Amino acid sequence: MSLNETLSDYITAMMGSSPSATESSVITAIMILFSSFILALIINFIFEKLFTRITSKTKFSFDDLILSALKRPIFNTVLLSGTYVALEVVYVSGKFLTVIDNILLSILIIVWIFAAIKINKILFEHIIPKVTSKTKSDMDDEILPLVKSISNLILIFIGLMILMKSVWSFDITPILASAGVLGFAVAFAAKDAISQLFGGISIYFDRPFKKGDRIEIGAGEIGIVDEIGLRSTRIRNLYNNMIIIPNSEIANSKIINYNYPNDKMMVKIMIGTAYGSDVAKVKKVLLGIANSIDEVIDNPAPNIRFDNHGESSLDFAIIMWVRNPKDKMTVRDKVNTAIDKEFRKNRIDIPFPTRTIIQKK
């Protein structure tokens, strides 16, 4: 018995009916299978010898990884496609062949789901970290694994929906409805955690501050950002205490960043002198004090302003700039100490507040 007769008898036995496929169609199917296998080997050879050589000359490493992730799925796709076409050539009426076709399409979709997940892994482990490394944010280490997991779930969900709806004609409406109800229940039960999570994500994308910045939250909390998490932000205040603030509160608060757009910060100190004081002399003494402080920068230069005629004093404003917000308190201490010393030396009086009381008889 020839090979063609054997195949024909096998198909007849599987279908339980007389064969409708001719010897030529069986031979054509075998040629298609053989050709698809040869084509898959050629494509595999091209990937290994040509594309790999090209990517090895680039300065990037992720292109080699992506190429490796695509090689096997493309090889399997060519083989599965050849098998699918071969079955169509020797088409035999009945549900058996339809099931086989659906199984082949299902395997093909699953192959590409795993390929997409592998490429997604390369994206989040080799490409995105190089981009986010320029931001120098600790939050990248927390949010990237989360986004990676969510994107993997989305890829799996889309693949399975295509598999059930397009291949097996399965009605997914009840599943989507059930998932919606379940998602609503979970979201309601964990609304505070979700609010904090999305607050952290909004901070990540808006970037109102980064680790090490001195900030002031709308509630009046001032400190240096110690850690930015997905649910909360830790701020170390002036008393070296750690303040943990939920990100949902920060996202809805006014934020003052003393390090943005740069680290320079203005320091303003008000001082009053007695009426009758020599204004020019007071300005000269105050400007000398400002220029003598190491933490005060030259650009912008310190400035003394005669601000106001107060109730019992001539009010002056000392305008200075420091290199970093952390120098603010140091400058205040040094300037006020120097004022007390220099005013005594130059006989410039700082008046006490006075009140005149007139009693009518």
RODO-2510 file (C-alpha; in nm, 4 decimals, decimal comma):
residues 361
     n   res          X          Y          Z
     1     m     0,0000     0,0000     0,0000
     2     s     0,1324     0,3448    -0,0903
     3     l     0,1809     0,6342     0,1507
     4     n    -0,1048     0,8276    -0,0098
     5     e    -0,3435     0,5338     0,0329
     6     t    -0,2394     0,4944     0,3959
     7     l    -0,3045     0,8659     0,4704
     8     s    -0,6361     0,8493     0,2883
     9     d    -0,7473     0,5446     0,4848
    10     y    -0,6349     0,7124     0,8108
    11     i    -0,8443     1,0223     0,7427
    12     t    -1,1403     0,8036     0,6489
    13     a    -1,1086     0,6115     0,9731
    14     m    -1,0859     0,9311     1,1798
    15     m    -1,3913     1,0892     1,0158
    16     g    -1,6019     0,7760     1,0027
    17     s    -1,7109     0,8486     0,6439
    18     s    -1,5849     0,8091     0,2931
    19     p    -1,2858     1,0202     0,1941
    20     s    -1,3459     1,3389     0,0010
    21     a    -0,9808     1,4252    -0,0322
    22     t    -0,8044     1,3136    -0,3503
    23     e    -0,4544     1,1783    -0,3729
    24     s    -0,3362     1,5083    -0,5225
    25     s    -0,4742     1,7107    -0,2302
    26     v    -0,2979     1,4833     0,0197
    27     i     0,0276     1,5182    -0,1714
    28     t    -0,0232     1,8977    -0,1845
    29     a    -0,0843     1,9047     0,1900
    30     i     0,2344     1,7101     0,2551
    31     m     0,4274     1,9491     0,0295
    32     i     0,2822     2,2442     0,2175
    33     l     0,3857     2,0974     0,5512
    34     f     0,7334     2,0250     0,4224
    35     s     0,7626     2,3725     0,2656
    36     s     0,6473     2,5432     0,5831
    37     f     0,9090     2,3514     0,7815
    38     i     1,1828     2,4503     0,5325
    39     l     1,0621     2,8143     0,5385
    40     a     1,0678     2,8136     0,9193
    41     l     1,4257     2,6837     0,9142
    42     i     1,5255     2,9527     0,6600
    43     i     1,3694     3,2265     0,8749
    44     n     1,5417     3,0851     1,1812
    45     f     1,8728     3,0841     0,9903
    46     i     1,8181     3,4476     0,8847
    47     f     1,7524     3,5451     1,2458
    48     e     2,0657     3,3718     1,3715
    49     k     2,3080     3,4723     1,0973
    50     l     2,1851     3,8061     0,9617
    51     f     1,9719     3,9857     1,2190
    52     t     2,1875     3,8760     1,5122
    53     r     2,4957     4,0073     1,3352
    54     i     2,3249     4,3418     1,2749
    55     t     2,2038     4,3845     1,6342
    56     s     2,5424     4,2827     1,7750
    57     k     2,6939     4,5922     1,6149
    58     t     2,4538     4,8338     1,7849
    59     k     2,5269     4,9960     2,1186
    60     f     2,1995     4,8698     2,2635
    61     s     2,1494     4,5349     2,4331
    62     f     1,7714     4,5206     2,4255
    63     d     1,7528     4,4696     2,0476
    64     d     1,9329     4,1348     2,0854
    65     l     1,6838     4,0363     2,3560
    66     i     1,3826     4,1357     2,1448
    67     l     1,5243     3,9455     1,8490
    68     s     1,5674     3,6372     2,0668
    69     a     1,2115     3,6747     2,1975
    70     l     1,0667     3,6903     1,8431
    71     k     1,2667     3,4091     1,6825
    72     r     1,0842     3,1130     1,8360
    73     p     0,7279     3,2562     1,8008
    74     i     0,7866     3,3338     1,4315
    75     f     0,9251     2,9816     1,3772
    76     n     0,6172     2,8303     1,5427
    77     t     0,3847     3,0639     1,3528
    78     v     0,5197     2,9477     1,0173
    79     l     0,4808     2,5801     1,1153
    80     l     0,1280     2,6299     1,2517
    81     s     0,0278     2,8322     0,9473
    82     g     0,1569     2,5584     0,7183
    83     t    -0,0363     2,2967     0,9144
    84     y    -0,3521     2,5082     0,8978
    85     v    -0,3242     2,5526     0,5192
    86     a    -0,2480     2,1837     0,4716
    87     l    -0,5639     2,0882     0,6594
    88     e    -0,7647     2,3264     0,4453
    89     v    -0,6258     2,1603     0,1317
    90     v    -0,7392     1,8147     0,2467
    91     y    -1,0620     1,9561     0,3859
    92     v    -1,3077     1,6943     0,5043
    93     s    -1,6562     1,8037     0,5993
    94     g    -1,7446     1,7669     0,9613
    95     k    -1,6743     1,9157     1,3044
    96     f    -1,3476     1,7289     1,3495
    97     l    -1,1484     1,9528     1,1149
    98     t    -1,3091     2,2670     1,2582
    99     v    -1,1954     2,1673     1,6059
   100     i    -0,8437     2,0982     1,4787
   101     d    -0,8328     2,4402     1,3092
   102     n    -0,9506     2,6115     1,6283
   103     i    -0,6888     2,4259     1,8318
   104     l    -0,4151     2,5433     1,5922
   105     l    -0,5369     2,9029     1,6123
   106     s    -0,5555     2,8774     1,9909
   107     i    -0,1973     2,7514     2,0103
   108     l    -0,0888     3,0364     1,7808
   109     i    -0,2579     3,2989     2,0013
   110     i    -0,1076     3,1487     2,3176
   111     v     0,2385     3,1492     2,1569
   112     w     0,2082     3,5207     2,0848
   113     i     0,0668     3,5973     2,4303
   114     f     0,3828     3,4522     2,5834
   115     a     0,5940     3,6393     2,3261
   116     a     0,4203     3,9679     2,4150
   117     i     0,4794     3,9063     2,7868
   118     k     0,8468     3,8343     2,7198
   119     i     0,8849     4,1538     2,5138
   120     n     0,7015     4,3452     2,7868
   121     k     0,9528     4,2110     3,0394
   122     i     1,2411     4,3302     2,8207
   123     l     1,0736     4,6701     2,7934
   124     f     1,0401     4,7168     3,1701
   125     e     1,3744     4,5630     3,2694
   126     h     1,6091     4,6977     3,0007
   127     i     1,4548     4,9962     2,8171
   128     i     1,2358     5,1956     3,0572
   129     p     1,4868     5,1851     3,3494
   130     k     1,7471     5,3564     3,1278
   131     v     1,4977     5,6338     3,0549
   132     t     1,3763     5,6748     3,4139
   133     s     1,7310     5,6603     3,5555
   134     k     1,7706     6,0202     3,4413
   135     t     1,4957     6,1288     3,6815
   136     k     1,6796     5,9821     3,9844
   137     s     1,3504     5,9044     4,1547
   138     d     1,3225     5,6191     4,4042
   139     m     0,9600     5,5860     4,3109
   140     d     1,0594     5,4337     3,9762
   141     d     1,1737     5,1196     4,1600
   142     e     0,8273     5,0822     4,3115
   143     i     0,5969     5,1848     4,0285
   144     l     0,7693     5,0069     3,7389
   145     p     0,7064     4,6524     3,8724
   146     l     0,3437     4,7520     3,9353
   147     v     0,2951     4,8870     3,5819
   148     k     0,4734     4,5809     3,4430
   149     s     0,2374     4,3437     3,6255
   150     i    -0,0693     4,5418     3,5190
   151     s     0,0427     4,5474     3,1556
   152     n     0,1047     4,1702     3,1658
   153     l    -0,2476     4,1157     3,2971
   154     i    -0,3871     4,3374     3,0207
   155     l    -0,1975     4,1410     2,7545
   156     i    -0,3228     3,8095     2,8935
   157     f    -0,6796     3,9425     2,9200
   158     i    -0,6816     4,0722     2,5606
   159     g    -0,5314     3,7465     2,4309
   160     l    -0,7851     3,5311     2,6137
   161     m    -1,0743     3,7507     2,4969
   162     i    -0,9603     3,7110     2,1351
   163     l    -0,9194     3,3382     2,1898
   164     m    -1,2682     3,2869     2,3313
   165     k    -1,4575     3,5352     2,1156
   166     s    -1,2924     3,5032     1,7737
   167     v    -1,1742     3,1416     1,7746
   168     w    -1,4245     2,9493     1,9865
   169     s    -1,7204     3,1931     1,9451
   170     f    -1,7691     3,1964     2,3205
   171     d    -1,9986     3,4700     2,4568
   172     i    -1,7831     3,6718     2,6952
   173     t    -2,0530     3,9233     2,7928
   174     p    -2,1479     3,7438     3,1190
   175     i    -1,7791     3,7202     3,2130
   176     l    -1,7276     4,0931     3,1506
   177     a    -2,0411     4,1751     3,3507
   178     s    -1,9261     3,9571     3,6413
   179     a    -1,5785     4,1105     3,6275
   180     g    -1,7331     4,4569     3,6353
   181     v    -1,9423     4,3812     3,9441
   182     l    -1,6479     4,2164     4,1180
   183     g    -1,4194     4,5063     4,0273
   184     f    -1,6710     4,7581     4,1630
   185     a    -1,6986     4,5678     4,4912
   186     v    -1,3214     4,5446     4,5303
   187     a    -1,2761     4,9123     4,4409
   188     f    -1,5381     5,0188     4,6982
   189     a    -1,3828     4,8042     4,9718
   190     a    -1,0320     4,9350     4,9041
   191     k    -1,1172     5,2921     4,8043
   192     d    -0,8695     5,4471     5,0520
   193     a    -0,5820     5,2276     4,9353
   194     i    -0,6727     5,2947     4,5703
   195     s    -0,6908     5,6679     4,6393
   196     q    -0,3429     5,6608     4,7923
   197     l    -0,2145     5,4485     4,5044
   198     f    -0,3410     5,6872     4,2390
   199     g    -0,2125     5,9767     4,4473
   200     g     0,1328     5,8176     4,4303
   201     i     0,0992     5,7684     4,0546
   202     s    -0,0024     6,1343     4,0079
   203     i     0,3004     6,2447     4,2128
   204     y     0,5190     6,0206     3,9966
   205     f     0,3981     6,1755     3,6717
   206     d     0,3626     6,5381     3,7932
   207     r     0,6946     6,5266     3,9831
   208     p     0,6246     6,8241     4,2130
   209     f     0,9284     6,7218     4,4195
   210     k     1,2007     6,4597     4,4432
   211     k     1,3975     6,2952     4,7205
   212     g     1,6086     6,5526     4,9088
   213     d     1,3879     6,8531     4,8271
   214     r     1,2728     7,0820     5,1063
   215     i     0,8963     7,1189     5,0707
   216     e     0,5989     7,2637     5,2534
   217     i     0,2623     7,0876     5,2350
   218     g    -0,0636     7,2811     5,2493
   219     a    -0,1260     7,1524     5,6032
   220     g     0,1847     7,3433     5,7171
   221     e     0,4252     7,0506     5,7356
   222     i     0,7798     7,1538     5,6334
   223     g     1,0686     6,9165     5,5864
   224     i     1,3033     6,7329     5,3549
   225     v     1,1606     6,4542     5,1378
   226     d     1,3126     6,1303     5,2647
   227     e     1,1190     5,8719     5,0639
   228     i     0,8441     5,8710     4,8003
   229     g     0,6320     5,5572     4,8072
   230     l     0,3262     5,4398     4,6186
   231     r     0,0923     5,4958     4,9141
   232     s     0,2696     5,7600     5,1240
   233     t     0,5564     6,0090     5,1307
   234     r     0,7990     6,0426     5,4219
   235     i     0,9213     6,3896     5,5183
   236     r     1,1891     6,4598     5,7785
   237     n     1,1012     6,7857     5,9580
   238     l     1,3287     7,0398     6,1295
   239     y     1,3131     6,8416     6,4547
   240     n     1,4500     6,5331     6,2721
   241     n     1,1163     6,3573     6,3126
   242     m     0,9675     6,1517     6,0303
   243     i     0,6260     6,2639     5,9060
   244     i     0,4353     6,0086     5,6971
   245     i     0,1710     6,1708     5,4768
   246     p    -0,0716     5,9707     5,2549
   247     n    -0,0209     6,0508     4,8876
   248     s    -0,3931     6,1163     4,8466
   249     e    -0,3563     6,4174     5,0806
   250     i    -0,0428     6,5441     4,9067
   251     a    -0,2045     6,5118     4,5632
   252     n    -0,4882     6,7424     4,6756
   253     s    -0,2731     6,9942     4,8678
   254     k    -0,0780     7,3037     4,7780
   255     i     0,2932     7,2214     4,7692
   256     i     0,5808     7,4676     4,8028
   257     n     0,9081     7,3267     4,6767
   258     y     1,1976     7,5369     4,8046
   259     n     1,4421     7,3577     4,5737
   260     y     1,2482     7,4253     4,2541
   261     p     1,3272     7,5609     3,9976
   262     n     1,6722     7,5838     4,1620
   263     d     1,8285     7,5605     4,5076
   264     k     1,8689     7,9360     4,5556
   265     m     1,6428     8,0790     4,8223
   266     m     1,5705     8,4327     4,9365
   267     v     1,6055     8,5174     5,3060
   268     k     1,4335     8,8313     5,4301
   269     i     1,5000     8,9764     5,7755
   270     m     1,3146     9,2801     5,9124
   271     i     1,4826     9,5154     6,1619
   272     g     1,3691     9,8446     6,3119
   273     t     1,5815    10,1387     6,4304
   274     a     1,4883    10,4387     6,6407
   275     y     1,3492    10,7494     6,4772
   276     g     1,6325    10,9955     6,4146
   277     s     1,8753    10,7231     6,3039
   278     d     2,1014    10,7983     6,0061
   279     v     1,9309    10,5975     5,7285
   280     a     2,2408    10,5864     5,5077
   281     k     2,4547    10,4665     5,7976
   282     v     2,2025    10,1957     5,8919
   283     k     2,1945    10,0716     5,5305
   284     k     2,5741    10,0633     5,5163
   285     v     2,6047     9,8651     5,8395
   286     l     2,3337     9,6163     5,7403
   287     l     2,4841     9,5668     5,3930
   288     g     2,8251     9,5021     5,5488
   289     i     2,6715     9,2390     5,7759
   290     a     2,4979     9,0663     5,4850
   291     n     2,8172     9,0570     5,2779
   292     s     3,0150     8,9110     5,5672
   293     i     2,8028     8,5953     5,5938
   294     d     2,9625     8,2995     5,4111
   295     e     2,6328     8,1348     5,3201
   296     v     2,5012     8,4482     5,1458
   297     i     2,5750     8,4395     4,7709
   298     d     2,6899     8,7326     4,5572
   299     n     2,4461     8,6758     4,2718
   300     p     2,1833     8,8007     4,3359
   301     a     2,3636     9,0498     4,5598
   302     p     2,2309     9,1373     4,9078
   303     n     2,0054     9,4408     4,9174
   304     i     1,8941     9,6704     5,1994
   305     r     1,5542     9,8343     5,1661
   306     f     1,4058    10,1110     5,3772
   307     d     1,0702     9,9442     5,4085
   308     n     0,8433    10,1528     5,6267
   309     h     0,7939    10,4247     5,8872
   310     g     0,6631    10,2096     6,1680
   311     e     0,4718    10,3121     6,4797
   312     s     0,7878    10,3468     6,6833
   313     s     1,0734    10,2625     6,4423
   314     l     1,2244    10,2999     6,0978
   315     d     1,1788     9,9571     5,9414
   316     f     1,4493     9,8090     5,7165
   317     a     1,4413     9,4847     5,5158
   318     i     1,7583     9,2823     5,4549
   319     i     1,7190     9,0827     5,1313
   320     m     1,9710     8,8003     5,0875
   321     w     2,0008     8,4832     4,8811
   322     v     2,1470     8,1545     5,0007
   323     r     2,2821     7,8582     4,8041
   324     n     2,0474     7,6059     4,9588
   325     p     1,7240     7,6245     5,1629
   326     k     1,8948     7,4418     5,4496
   327     d     2,1169     7,7503     5,5021
   328     k     1,8178     7,9723     5,5801
   329     m     1,8132     7,9233     5,9573
   330     t     2,1928     7,9485     5,9810
   331     v     2,1908     8,2812     5,7969
   332     r     1,9147     8,4177     6,0183
   333     d     2,1124     8,3323     6,3307
   334     k     2,4392     8,4813     6,2006
   335     v     2,2750     8,8009     6,0718
   336     n     2,0783     8,8693     6,3914
   337     t     2,3887     8,8028     6,6030
   338     a     2,5930     9,0412     6,3862
   339     i     2,3205     9,3096     6,3999
   340     d     2,3252     9,3119     6,7794
   341     k     2,7050     9,3477     6,7782
   342     e     2,7346     9,6103     6,5019
   343     f     2,4434     9,8249     6,6225
   344     r     2,6044     9,8478     6,9680
   345     k     2,9361     9,9341     6,8069
   346     n     2,7862    10,2045     6,5788
   347     r     2,5421    10,3364     6,8440
   348     i     2,2322    10,2513     6,6431
   349     d     1,9358    10,2037     6,8698
   350     i     1,6646     9,9434     6,8356
   351     p     1,3610    10,1032     7,0043
   352     f     1,1191     9,9393     7,2413
   353     p     0,7526     9,9671     7,1437
   354     t     0,6028    10,2667     7,3281
   355     r     0,2482    10,3754     7,4034
   356     t     0,1386    10,7224     7,5152
   357     i    -0,1617    10,7158     7,7487
   358     i    -0,3584    11,0388     7,7995
   359     q    -0,5905    11,0442     8,0962
   360     k    -0,8654    11,3049     8,0973
   361     k    -0,9585    11,4626     8,4272
***
